[in-house]
């Protein structure tokens, strides 16, 4: 399956992108430390966003198959840039927080965590990017 994304550069380090199938539009801006205004997600912020969204989506797929409600589950992804040998993402640390009472069975927790670690975005990251995932189950 292929998806087309159309992007247009508007100057001043700003880009608009349109998701072909839905027509939904998003905007990016370079971060302040790289000459932009920081008025929106940067392209590398979208990588962090994609990781977090993918983790939650894959967890949701597994949970729904087992009639588990993961509503309210959150992920916080912290992106750290590296400068050597070139500017790139160096680390994406994800902390997934699952509300109390959602997943009580230890085997189901293992299944959901294993699925998350195999999300397509996580699997697509370059091996030089550190990408630890922590799971927190609220009491």
Residue pairs with C-beta under 8 A, 6 or more apart in sequence:
3 19
3 20
3 21
4 20
5 17
5 18
5 19
5 20
6 17
6 18
6 20
7 15
7 16
7 17
7 18
8 15
8 16
8 17
9 15
10 16
12 36
12 37
13 29
13 30
13 34
13 35
13 36
13 37
14 27
14 28
14 29
14 36
14 39
14 40
15 27
15 28
15 29
15 43
16 25
16 26
16 27
17 25
17 26
17 27
17 28
18 24
18 25
19 25
19 26
26 40
26 41
26 46
27 40
27 41
28 40
28 41
28 42
28 43
28 45
28 46
29 36
29 37
29 38
29 39
29 40
29 41
29 42
30 36
30 37
30 38
30 42
31 38
31 42
31 45
32 38
34 42
34 87
36 42
41 49
44 79
44 81
44 89
45 79
47 79
47 89
47 92
47 121
48 77
48 78
48 79
48 89
48 92
49 77
50 121
51 77
51 92
51 94
51 119
51 121
51 122
51 125
51 131
52 75
52 76
52 77
52 94
53 121
54 119
54 120
54 121
54 122
55 75
55 94
55 96
55 116
55 119
55 121
55 122
55 133
56 70
56 73
56 75
56 96
57 119
58 115
58 116
58 118
58 119
58 120
59 70
59 73
59 96
59 112
59 115
59 116
60 70
60 73
61 115
62 111
62 112
62 115
63 69
63 70
63 103
63 112
66 108
68 102
68 103
68 108
69 102
70 98
70 102
70 103
71 99
72 99
72 102
73 96
73 97
73 98
73 99
73 102
74 96
74 97
75 94
75 95
75 96
75 97
76 94
76 95
76 97
77 92
77 93
77 94
78 91
78 92
78 93
79 89
79 91
79 92
80 89
80 90
80 91
80 92
80 93
81 87
81 88
81 89
81 90
82 88
82 89
82 90
82 91
88 128
88 129
89 129
90 128
90 129
90 130
91 129
91 130
91 131
92 125
92 129
92 130
92 131
93 130
93 131
93 132
93 134
94 131
94 132
94 133
94 134
95 133
95 134
95 136
96 116
96 133
96 134
96 135
96 136
97 136
97 138
98 135
98 136
98 137
98 138
99 138
100 137
100 138
100 139
102 137
103 109
103 112
103 137
109 135
109 137
113 133
113 135
116 122
116 133
116 135
117 133
122 131
122 133
125 131
